[in-house]
Amino acid sequence: MEEKGYSVQHVATGEKAIEVILKDNTPVDLILMGLDLGNGMDGTQAAEIILKEKRIPVVFLSSYIEKKIVDKTEKITSYGYVVKNSSITVLDASIKMAFKRNTQLIR
């Protein structure tokens, strides 16, 4: 993502994402969220908590393609779902669409 010109801050858990975005008040323009974050909360739970307090576009990035899992992300205000094996071009296009959609909603 950095090669595409994005500034990236990586965190490994949902709890850490919440801490960085809500408690540390780190400025974030977009969240690229995985679903399986290991022990603790999953990506959808972390996104729900963050979105209760901040209006930040969320794009889910996951290897899961099962309907049940994808449906879970649809219940959250997200800006897309990208399968991990997708090319960087697809991921970059999804991020750009999320930024564009978010800008349109703010106006």
PyMOL commands that set and color helices and strands:
alter all, ss='L'
color gray80, all
select helices_A, chain A and resi 2-4+14-23+43-53+67-74+88-106
alter helices_A, ss='H'
color red, helices_A
select strands_A, chain A and resi 31-33+58-62+81-83
alter strands_A, ss='S'
color yellow, strands_A
deselect
rebuild
show_as cartoon
